[in-house]
Amino acid sequence: MSGTQAEATTVEEAGKASPPKFFVSVSPHFKNTDTVSKIMWTVVACLLPPLILSVFIFGFQTLIIALVSVASCVGTEYVANRALNRPTDTIRDGSAVITGLLMAYTIPPGVPYWMPILGGVMAIYITKVLMGGIGYNIFNPALIGRAFLVATYPVAMTSAWLSPIRDASVFKYMGAGVDAVSTATPLYVLKHYGLAEVIERFGSLSVIYKDFFLGWRPGCIGESSAFLVLLGGLYLIYKKYVSWHIPVSVIVTVGFLTWVFGGETLFTGKPILAILSGGVILGAFYMATDYVTSPTQPMGKLIFGFGIGALTVLIRLKGGYPEGVCYAILLMNAVAPALDNWFKPKRFAPQPEEGA
Amino acid sequence: MSAESLATFPMGGIHPREGKELTEKLAVEVMPAPKQVSLFLKQHVGAPCEPVVKKKDKVTEGDLVASTERLGAPIHAPFSGTVKGVQNALHPMVGNAPALVIAADKEEGEEKSYSQADWTQMSKEELLGKIKDAGVVGMGGAGFPAAVKLTIKPGVKLDTLILNGAECEPCLTSDHRLMVEYAKDIVEGAKIILKILEIKYCAIGIENNKPDAIEALKQAIAQSGSPQDGYNIVVKPLQVKYPQGSADQIMQSITGRARPSGVRSSAIGIIVQNVYTTKAIYDAVVYDKPLYERIVTFTGKGIERPANLMVKVGTPLSQIVDYLGGMTPDVAKVIVGGPMMGFAVSSLDVPVTKTTSGVLFLTKDETDVQTHYPCIRCGFCVSVCPMGLQPNEVSVFVEAGRGAETEEFGVDDCFECGTCAYVCPAKRPLVQFMRLARAGIAASKKK
């Protein structure tokens, strides 16, 4: 019986093709070498120079804060995916590392070390993993982490600023209490005491521009050097990982609206000061351009960037906070899907009429 | 010539590795006839042919062996031999398909000789009849019966014939060698088509990475007596950008006109023919020679001796591989067609068809075996899509089991060029998602 069956199978298979010898897959068979993790790790590399410089400006603890923040984000992603029975190899793609770095770059360098741990859990678990993991989050994880910390620990998050070290004593602030060293950021001074007081404290405008550009001013890691942040951002544009639309529209909008409305009278604001202070450049190049939470079409991107710039200026001038980039980006994140819906790519040719 | 002055299409496109250096300088070599051929009964758009010969019938080179009354193109014996009947053979796209098998005679038959005819004395109907009888189909890959395409409905106003010599697929050089070595035939073929279409203007579009082909055709045009004979044939060098050779893109590059979705190119006054189809039309009309052999590029690091071979339609890849010295030990993937749109095959039992322009032998390091990642919404696929579609959105819908709802993204316009999947950093099989979306829409319409 079994012999007959075996025979039948052979006869039947004789007419069929021989078993696969080669690897088979769908076209295209050539692909370029960019991968998600290659892009993410490139962004990480572009983010490192400002961190290294910040060690010389604010001391060694900026590095510790960054490491704690990254460890918290990557660890949370691993544990959360493990607990939800999802693949855990996403921790190697570098996206959680970026979230950790960006969150560390937006919090004051004098906060206690446990704070970024909390922020990391919020950023990765609530904002990213619960939404469906990479590609499905609505809001920028790093900024939700920061916003959560500002709402929960408003005093530390708005006052633990450190004065720049000018004598290279990088261990100066280690172990020192927050209150002992805290100072005010230029934006805080500008908001509460006016431009004259900023010049009084930080030097003449030309000195301020130079110091701010190179990084010697109180602020968070990401604000330290506009120059290094800009350098990394321009490299990402050169590599075509980031398009120019969002950064340019954010920066131009902030500059223009500050010039119009930021002074005592109309058209007397200081656009360069506005662009160099706070998180404008970091936000414009690294946070607003996050693929997942920004629109994909050029027109949508320009409007997205304009919205961020306008909301930033509005919060700075009329809101309760001295800095508004974080909330401006989060608010526009919520609008991004609608912008994608409104601005579709132009099709190759006009479509036939309905029913034609 | 600077890149700026070259004609091209404005929307999307990519620049993959060209990979043509292995074979672009190799002259066409005629492969001796194989011992046996398998002729698929369907090598064209339309209905399959019915065999007109029986088992054990003797046939000679060029004999009609299968034809159809419906839309299609007849099939001819590529050499003299004995019919062995209809058997299933492995087809690169559809799996097993019926094919007429013919075995070669023991003794070498002498090469058939063809006599030349003067086509200028023939009527339009006579010309179309010859093209139909010779079984000429679109040889760029589509396989649309040429005689049907050239039969224009009354009232349709044409002004331009475009010969497509872009050959934008990486690695392939069969059209390139054809243009260099058979430039005169192509120009003559263009005039035959112009006569049928009753128009005067023909533009030959060639990507600028083939300067010798551009030069050869320019010379052939000058020697053919144009434009004094009333035909205005020009060579249009095109920017090297994939998919320059797609019909919609080459029409836009050359004329600036964009074909609206769902209509034929003749609606905007244009007929596009592949250069190889044009040469086949010339052979059909001038020599009464049917289409039963063609140039095929065999290339890649996985084959011992890359070559441009003139092979008989129906020759199994295994015999060609033997002729070319075999495959290298590290060969991992065999692709019928180009690397962007070709089909990976599981074995070498696949025969060459009228539309096979190349076969690629890729090694392990050239093969992409990555698993795909979730969409990160980078939008790269949207920015390169030459048709202005949103493969990212379509793929997410299909993954969620909602392929039937993707019609608004224009999946019907997708011609599967693969640019989206080429740039996707998450390595998502976007072309496959597009196909699944189309299948989903079709299924929901049936309900």
Interface residues (C-beta under 8 A of the other chain):
Chain A: G15 K16 A17 S18 P19 P20 K21 F22 F23 V24 S25 V26 S27 P28 H29 F30 K31 N32 D34 T35 V36 K38 I39 D93 G133 I134 G135 Y136 Y291 V292 T296 Q297 K344 P345 K346 R347 F348 A349 P350 Q351 P352
Chain B: M11 I14 P16 R17 G19 Q87 N88 L90 G95 N96 P170 D248 A258 R259 P260 S261 G262 V263 V331 A332 K333 V334 I335 G337 P339 M340 M341 G342 F343 A344 V345 S346 S347 L348 D349 L360 L362 T367 D368 V369 Q370 Y373 P374 C375 I376 R377 C378 G379 V382 C385 P386 M387 G388 L389 Q390 N392 G410 D413 E416 G418 T419 A421 Y422 V423 C424 P425 A426 K427 P429 V431 Q432
